[in-house]
């Protein structure tokens, strides 16, 4: 009962409303960035092969004009989320559209793109438009501010804490704890040196930051300490890494949702209250006192629908808590094979550098050998991901085998792959047996894939 009372308690919508506005503004910037880099054309239309996720092979790119239209509608949705008008419809559309693009190809995966989909979906289940929105501005000035149930604020807080905490749990492995890898290799690649103090600071500082910062944000006494640490951490990451986009900045501004709504209101109304007359001040205080009185229906849904929403969110929370640990029950090493790596908040877990990267078509009947130029089939994002995900090499090998049959009239093409990588500062390690026809290997996420070498 205490938990139920806590979750359904009526609270100010200010922190959630401000978070919605900030998130929407960042999504406007993100979609404009997609247009700028020609994501549809370069990411999905130009490549001759895409690398879908397990069980989502049925997803295919739509014709280019429709794909561009989807991106345009995502921009409209982001604007609607920002201004707080029809934000539930907009958030739902943004979730499905962004997730569709994300699932089309492994090459574009990034944890923050996944997070954007989740936040858009969660906002669609809230009354985040009751503050800092067109709806809230259109309410009569004399009326008390509408409230929201407490669980709506804590839903967003939960998701942000999960991102940090699970990122920390993933770092509890021998490479990170005892070898300071991949941080040592990353620092060397970026600075040309291995400053022991700098490596230790980033490595163990990052570990403890991820494990603690989310929880520290939840309590008033530690919140500002957490924010100072958070500023240092994310600004440093923004300087060091060039592939994390707006993630550091959106996580900095996301801290607003951890503040109480009354704190946000004081921040924005401090100057206004100085100019208020006694009569206006009395009216404002009376309106404030009504904030703790919940409207008859906090969610604007009937009881049956509310029950289904509660079931869905319960399943969602369990999924977020359990799914990132799926690698524990799968037979392949997660960081080496990348199986169960994505959608698990395993951020910057490995450093790899390709020493050798060759694909060869062998025709033993001719006999003849043909070198393959992967960059004529794939974009840069796919090529970079391939050295991290051996499954993509097997997919590509099957693709070029079919191409060899069609274009070179090779009846039984044999695809040999020579990829050697420096892994977390060690190696080089061979990914595949060079005597193995990679077009014939069989993959399953539930069985040990013995064709991937060095998967101890």
C-alpha positions in Angstrom: 0.0 0.0 0.0 2.8 2.4 0.8 4.4 1.8 -2.6 1.0 2.3 -4.3 0.5 5.5 -2.4 4.0 6.7 -3.3 3.5 5.9 -7.0 0.0 7.4 -7.3 0.7 10.5 -5.2 -0.1 13.7 -7.1 3.0 15.8 -7.8 4.0 18.9 -9.8 4.5 18.2 -13.6 7.3 20.8 -13.9 10.3 18.6 -13.9 8.8 16.1 -16.3 7.5 18.9 -18.5 10.8 20.6 -18.7 12.5 17.2 -19.5 10.0 16.6 -22.3 10.8 20.1 -23.8 14.6 19.5 -23.6 14.3 16.0 -25.0 12.2 17.2 -27.9 14.6 20.0 -28.7 17.5 17.5 -28.8 15.5 15.2 -31.1 14.9 18.1 -33.5 18.7 18.6 -33.6 19.2 14.8 -34.0 16.8 14.5 -37.0 18.3 17.5 -38.7 21.7 15.8 -38.2 20.3 12.7 -40.0 19.2 14.9 -42.9 22.6 16.6 -43.0 24.6 13.4 -43.2 22.1 11.9 -45.7 21.3 9.0 -43.4 18.7 7.5 -45.7 20.8 7.5 -48.8 24.2 6.7 -47.3 22.9 4.4 -44.5 20.2 2.4 -46.2 19.9 3.0 -50.0 23.5 3.1 -51.3 24.8 0.0 -49.5 24.3 -3.2 -51.5 23.9 -5.2 -48.3 22.3 -4.4 -44.9 22.9 -6.3 -41.7 19.7 -6.8 -39.8 19.4 -8.1 -36.2 18.6 -11.7 -35.3 14.8 -12.4 -35.7 14.3 -9.0 -37.6 15.6 -10.1 -41.0 12.1 -9.4 -42.4 12.6 -5.6 -42.0 13.6 -4.0 -45.3 14.1 -0.4 -46.3 11.1 1.2 -48.0 11.5 3.2 -51.3 13.7 6.2 -50.8 10.9 8.9 -51.0 9.0 7.1 -48.3 12.1 6.8 -46.1 12.7 10.5 -46.5 9.1 11.1 -45.6 9.5 9.0 -42.4 12.5 11.2 -41.5 10.5 14.3 -42.2 7.6 13.1 -40.0 10.1 12.3 -37.3 11.1 16.0 -37.4 7.5 17.0 -37.0 7.1 14.6 -34.1 10.1 16.0 -32.4 8.7 19.5 -32.7 5.3 18.4 -31.3 7.1 16.7 -28.4 9.0 19.9 -27.7 6.0 22.2 -27.7 3.9 19.6 -25.8 1.0 19.3 -28.4 -0.2 15.8 -29.1 3.0 14.6 -27.5 1.6 11.1 -27.0 0.9 10.5 -30.6 4.2 12.2 -31.5 6.2 10.1 -29.0 4.6 6.9 -30.2 5.4 7.7 -33.8 9.0 8.8 -33.0 9.5 5.5 -31.1 8.4 3.3 -34.0 10.1 5.3 -36.7 13.4 5.6 -34.9 13.3 2.0 -33.9 12.6 0.9 -37.5 15.6 2.8 -38.8 17.8 1.4 -35.9 16.7 -2.2 -36.7 17.4 -2.0 -40.4 21.1 -2.3 -40.1 23.6 -3.0 -37.3 25.9 -0.4 -38.8 24.1 2.5 -37.3 23.6 1.1 -33.8 24.6 3.3 -30.9 23.3 3.1 -27.4 22.0 6.7 -27.4 19.9 6.0 -30.5 18.3 3.1 -28.6 17.8 5.4 -25.6 16.0 8.0 -27.8 13.5 5.4 -28.8 12.8 4.3 -25.3 12.4 7.9 -23.9 10.0 8.8 -26.7 7.9 5.7 -25.9 7.9 6.4 -22.1 6.9 10.0 -22.6 3.9 8.8 -24.6 2.6 7.1 -21.4 2.8 10.2 -19.4 1.1 13.6 -18.9 4.4 15.4 -19.7 2.4 18.1 -21.5 1.0 19.5 -18.2 4.0 21.9 -17.9 6.2 23.9 -20.3 3.8 23.2 -23.1 1.1 24.9 -25.3 -1.5 23.1 -23.2 -0.2 24.4 -19.9 0.1 28.0 -21.3 -3.5 27.9 -22.6 -4.9 27.2 -19.1 -6.5 30.2 -17.4 -4.1 32.0 -15.2 -6.3 31.7 -12.1 -6.6 27.9 -12.2 -4.4 25.6 -10.2 -1.7 23.7 -12.1 -2.7 20.2 -13.1 -0.8 17.4 -11.4 0.6 14.1 -12.5 1.0 10.8 -10.7 4.4 10.3 -9.2 5.1 7.2 -11.2 5.4 9.2 -14.4 8.4 11.1 -13.1 10.0 8.0 -11.6 9.5 6.1 -14.9 11.9 8.4 -16.7 14.3 8.4 -13.7 14.3 4.6 -13.7 15.4 4.5 -17.3 18.2 7.0 -16.8 19.5 5.2 -13.7 19.5 1.9 -15.7 21.6 3.4 -18.4 24.3 4.5 -15.9 24.2 1.5 -13.5 24.1 -1.2 -16.2 27.0 0.6 -17.9 28.9 0.3 -14.7 28.0 -3.4 -14.1 29.3 -4.2 -17.6 32.7 -2.8 -16.6 33.1 -5.3 -13.8 35.3 -7.6 -15.9 39.0 -8.5 -15.8 40.0 -6.3 -18.7 38.5 -3.2 -17.1 39.4 -4.0 -13.5 43.0 -5.3 -13.9 44.3 -4.2 -17.3 42.5 -0.9 -17.5 41.3 -1.9 -21.0 40.0 -0.6 -23.3 40.6 2.7 -21.7 44.4 2.4 -21.9 44.3 1.7 -25.6 41.8 4.5 -26.2 43.9 7.0 -24.4 47.0 5.9 -26.3 45.2 6.2 -29.6 43.9 9.7 -28.8 46.9 11.2 -27.1 49.8 9.1 -28.3 50.9 8.4 -24.8 49.9 6.3 -21.8 49.7 8.7 -18.8 49.2 6.3 -15.9 47.4 8.9 -13.8 45.1 9.9 -16.7 44.3 6.2 -17.5 43.6 5.4 -13.9 41.4 8.4 -13.5 39.3 7.7 -16.5 39.1 4.0 -16.0 38.2 3.7 -12.3 36.6 7.1 -12.2 34.3 6.0 -15.1 33.5 2.7 -13.3 32.5 4.3 -10.0 30.7 7.1 -11.7 28.5 4.7 -13.7 27.7 2.6 -10.6 26.9 5.5 -8.3 25.8 8.6 -10.2 22.2 7.5 -11.0 21.4 6.7 -7.4 23.2 9.9 -6.2 20.9 11.9 -8.4 17.8 10.5 -6.6 18.7 12.1 -3.2 18.8 15.9 -2.5 22.0 15.6 -0.3 24.0 14.0 -3.0 22.4 15.5 -6.1 24.6 18.5 -6.7 27.8 16.4 -6.1 26.4 14.0 -8.7 25.8 16.8 -11.1 29.3 18.2 -10.8 30.7 14.7 -11.4 28.3 14.3 -14.3 29.4 17.5 -15.9 33.1 16.5 -15.7 32.4 13.0 -17.0 30.2 13.9 -20.0 32.2 16.9 -21.1 35.4 14.8 -21.0 33.7 12.1 -23.0 32.5 14.7 -25.6 36.0 15.9 -26.0 37.6 12.4 -26.2 35.1 10.4 -28.3 33.9 11.5 -31.7 31.1 8.8 -32.1 28.8 9.6 -29.2 26.9 12.5 -30.8 24.6 14.5 -28.5 24.5 11.8 -25.9 26.7 13.6 -23.3 24.7 16.8 -23.6 21.3 15.2 -23.4 22.4 13.3 -20.3 23.5 16.5 -18.7 20.2 18.2 -19.3 18.3 15.1 -18.4 19.2 15.8 -14.8 16.2 18.2 -14.6 13.9 15.2 -14.1 15.6 14.4 -10.8 14.6 17.7 -9.3 11.2 18.2 -7.6 8.7 20.1 -9.6 8.5 22.8 -7.0 12.3 23.4 -7.4 11.9 23.9 -11.1 8.9 26.3 -10.5 11.0 28.4 -8.1 13.8 28.6 -10.6 11.6 29.9 -13.4 9.3 32.1 -11.2 11.8 33.8 -8.9 12.0 37.0 -10.9 8.2 37.0 -11.6 7.3 36.8 -7.9 9.2 40.0 -7.1 6.8 41.9 -9.3 3.6 40.4 -8.0 1.1 42.4 -6.0 -0.1 41.1 -2.7 -3.4 40.1 -4.2 -1.7 38.3 -7.1 0.7 36.6 -4.7 -2.2 35.4 -2.5 -4.0 34.0 -5.6 -0.7 32.2 -6.7 -0.2 30.7 -3.3 -3.8 29.4 -3.3 -3.2 27.9 -6.7 0.1 26.3 -5.4 -1.8 24.6 -2.5 -3.9 22.9 -5.1 -1.0 21.1 -6.7 -1.1 18.3 -4.2 -4.8 17.6 -5.0 -4.9 15.0 -7.8 -7.5 15.5 -10.6 -10.2 12.8 -10.8 -8.3 11.1 -13.5 -4.5 11.7 -13.6 -4.0 9.8 -16.8 -7.1 10.7 -18.8 -7.8 7.0 -19.4 -10.6 4.7 -18.3 -9.8 2.1 -15.5 -9.6 -0.9 -17.9 -7.1 0.9 -20.1 -5.1 2.1 -17.1 -4.8 -1.6 -16.0 -3.3 -2.6 -19.4 -1.0 0.4 -19.3 0.2 -0.8 -15.9 0.8 -4.3 -17.2 2.7 -3.0 -20.2 5.0 -0.8 -18.0 5.6 -3.6 -15.6 6.7 -5.8 -18.5 8.8 -3.0 -19.8 10.6 -2.5 -16.5 11.3 -6.2 -16.2 12.6 -6.3 -19.7 15.0 -3.4 -18.9 16.2 -5.1 -15.8 16.7 -8.6 -17.3 17.4 -8.4 -21.0 20.9 -6.8 -20.6 22.0 -9.9 -18.7 21.1 -12.3 -21.5 24.7 -12.9 -22.3 25.0 -14.8 -19.0 22.9 -17.7 -20.4 24.3 -17.6 -24.0 27.3 -19.7 -24.9 29.4 -17.2 -26.8 31.7 -14.6 -25.2 29.8 -11.3 -25.4 32.6 -8.8 -25.9 34.5 -10.9 -28.4 31.6 -12.1 -30.6 29.2 -9.1 -30.0 26.4 -11.6 -29.5 24.1 -9.9 -26.8 26.3 -6.8 -26.9 23.7 -4.3 -28.2 20.6 -3.1 -26.3 22.5 -3.9 -23.0 24.2 -0.6 -22.2 27.6 -2.1 -22.7 29.3 1.1 -23.7 32.9 1.4 -24.8 33.6 -2.1 -23.7 36.3 -3.0 -26.2 38.9 -1.4 -28.4 39.7 -3.0 -31.7 42.1 -2.1 -34.6 42.1 -4.2 -37.8 45.6 -5.3 -38.7 44.4 -7.4 -41.7 41.0 -7.1 -43.4 40.7 -9.2 -46.5 37.8 -11.0 -48.4 38.8 -13.4 -51.2 36.6 -15.3 -53.7 38.2 -18.6 -54.6 37.1 -20.6 -57.7 38.9 -23.9 -57.3 37.6 -25.2 -60.7 39.2 -22.5 -62.7 41.4 -22.2 -60.6 41.3 -18.4 -59.8 41.1 -16.0 -56.8 39.5 -12.6 -56.8 40.1 -10.0 -54.1 36.9 -8.3 -52.8 36.7 -4.6 -52.0 34.2 -4.4 -49.2 33.9 -0.6 -49.4 32.3 -1.0 -52.8 29.4 -2.8 -51.1 29.2 -1.1 -47.7 29.3 2.3 -46.0 31.9 3.3 -43.5 29.7 2.6 -40.5 29.2 -1.0 -41.6 32.9 -1.5 -42.2 33.8 -0.2 -38.7 31.2 -2.4 -37.1 32.4 -5.5 -39.0 35.6 -5.8 -37.0 33.5 -5.8 -33.8 30.8 -8.3 -35.0 32.0 -11.5 -36.6 28.5 -12.3 -37.7 28.6 -9.5 -40.2 31.6 -11.1 -41.9 29.6 -14.3 -42.3 26.6 -12.4 -43.7 28.8 -10.6 -46.1 30.5 -13.8 -47.2 27.2 -15.4 -48.1 26.3 -12.2 -50.0 29.4 -12.1 -52.1 29.1 -15.8 -52.8 25.7 -15.2 -54.4 27.2 -12.2 -56.2 30.0 -14.4 -57.5 27.5 -16.9 -58.9 25.6 -14.2 -60.8 28.4 -11.9 -62.0 31.4 -14.2 -62.4 29.5 -17.5 -63.2 31.4 -19.3 -60.4 29.3 -22.4 -59.6 30.8 -23.1 -56.2 32.5 -19.9 -54.8 34.6 -20.4 -51.8 34.9 -17.2 -49.6 38.0 -16.9 -47.5 38.2 -14.2 -44.9 41.4 -12.9 -43.2 40.7 -10.5 -40.4 43.2 -9.9 -37.6 42.5 -7.4 -34.9 44.3 -5.9 -31.9 41.8 -6.5 -29.1 42.1 -4.3 -26.0 45.8 -3.7 -26.6 46.6 -7.4 -27.2 47.1 -9.5 -30.3 46.7 -9.5 -33.2 44.1 -12.2 -33.0 42.7 -14.1 -36.0 38.9 -13.9 -36.1 38.4 -16.8 -38.5 40.1 -19.9 -39.8 41.5 -18.9 -43.3 40.8 -22.5 -44.5 37.1 -22.1 -43.7 34.6 -21.3 -46.4 32.8 -18.5 -44.6 29.8 -18.7 -47.0 29.0 -22.0 -45.5 29.2 -21.4 -41.7 26.1 -21.7 -39.7 25.2 -19.1 -37.0 22.9 -19.4 -34.0 22.9 -17.1 -31.0 22.0 -20.1 -28.8 24.8 -22.4 -29.8 28.6 -22.1 -29.7 29.8 -20.7 -33.0 33.1 -22.6 -33.4 33.9 -20.8 -36.6 34.7 -17.7 -34.5 38.2 -18.2 -33.3 39.6 -17.2 -29.9 36.2 -17.2 -28.3 37.5 -18.6 -25.0 
